Amino acid sequence: MPLYFIYSSWLLALCSLPKNTMTKISKYVLKEFLAPLVFSFSALAVLMLVSELMERLDKFIAAKAGFGVVLQYLLSTLPVRAIEILPVAALLAALFSLGNLSRRQEITAAMSGGITPWTMVKPILFCGLVLSLFSWILSEGVVPWASQKAENLWNIQIRRLTSPRQTKFNNLAVAGEKNTFYSIGMLDTDEQLMENIVIDKMDANGLMYQIQAKSAKWENSILVFRNGIERFYKNNGLTIASQKAFTKREGPLNDFRGENCVQPEDLVPREPDAECMNYKNYNRHLRRLRTLGISTRKQEVELHLKLAFPFTSFIVLLLGIPFAFQKTGGKVKAIGFALGTAFFYFGLMQIGRALGQKPWCPPILGAWFSNLVFICIGTVLFYRMTKKS
């Protein structure tokens, strides 16, 4: 199922709820849930920032980094950390809110009046779906930019490197998508410029099209070639059918125009960080690697995790809600359960990563392994909770 369809379905489901769904009890439970959610998330975010500061404090001092640079760096790491701590905050909020309602006998009183457990926890589960949607939006729209920003600040402003990454490459030979092959004398990713380019378009019979140019530059999502020759080949892939010289030629193929246009980063011979790319760009990068005949099993697990991990906020609530319905234990027990659940989940996620790289395990199964385990356990606990109540 396509990525965007899944989350669009969630949003439509939330927006199409009938007006009478939000009863007074639902509003009351939601209010009890949101207050500890905000507090838990804020507290965990501060702890994560302080931990990051303490871990790198010696580097900040050695580099004599200013307060503004350090603050920018810490805030740039926050979106990535927010996605990691949001499920823990949601679990703590469920444990605190439902635990308090259970200890005050409010849940018992509500069910004595004919209110089902599902009615009590429904707003929390829908809130978990909203949090999952928010996590995905954050990971797709904010995290790549923030991760690159943090990398730039760390390498340039703090470590004092001239550049966080190499931007100029010489004598490249790159296999692109759709049987397109690039021979590039010089590539400058910052200037979005190439020099001495030969691009071959192949089909089953061999060479079908070739463009050779002194230079090429990306302009408004179009690759513009200058001072070159365009050649078309016959079906045998060997004989030139026609050729034409030009001084300026906008991208003649779909590969060089609009959203389909190859980007400078696609031609760079390096392995990008998955956190610095969204789902679409990372998937395009994997297609290029597969064209080169490179195994992408490890990267495919990371690609599927970009979809699987945002579900965590909802899935952990399946475990937390039945636990919170118990009348025993206080806040210390709730915190212990939340931390234990988080360690268990992330441990299973690492196991899934390792399994996904095995030849007998599909990468998508490895990425979803921890979610599937939690869904099974949570469904059983949730069913038992509704039966006992």
Number of C-alpha atoms within 10 A of each C-alpha: 5 6 13 9 10 12 19 12 11 16 14 10 12 14 9 9 10 8 7 7 12 15 12 10 14 17 14 13 21 22 15 19 22 17 13 20 23 14 14 21 20 16 12 17 20 13 12 18 17 13 12 15 17 12 11 11 15 11 15 20 11 10 13 12 17 12 10 9 15 19 12 14 23 18 16 21 20 21 20 19 16 20 22 19 19 25 28 24 24 29 33 27 28 35 30 24 23 27 24 19 19 18 17 12 12 13 21 16 13 15 14 11 9 8 14 14 20 12 17 20 21 16 22 26 20 16 20 24 23 19 21 25 21 17 26 22 14 17 26 19 14 16 26 20 18 21 22 18 17 18 18 18 21 20 15 14 21 20 17 13 13 10 11 16 10 12 15 14 16 12 13 16 16 19 21 23 19 13 15 18 17 17 17 22 17 17 26 18 18 11 12 16 18 24 20 17 22 20 20 20 19 16 13 10 11 16 21 21 22 19 22 20 24 17 21 24 20 21 12 9 16 21 24 20 25 18 15 20 18 18 16 18 17 15 15 12 17 12 12 16 13 11 14 10 15 13 11 14 18 16 19 14 12 12 18 18 19 13 11 12 16 20 17 18 17 18 20 19 11 9 9 12 11 16 19 19 21 18 21 11 14 21 16 14 21 18 17 20 19 16 16 14 10 11 12 17 19 15 21 22 24 22 22 19 21 21 21 20 22 24 22 27 28 23 27 24 29 24 24 25 23 23 21 26 23 14 15 11 12 14 13 9 12 21 16 12 17 24 15 11 18 19 12 13 19 13 13 20 20 15 15 23 25 16 20 25 18 13 9 8 14 15 27 20 17 27 29 22 22 24 22 15 14 21 19 14 14 20 16 14 18 20 11 12 17 12 9 7 12
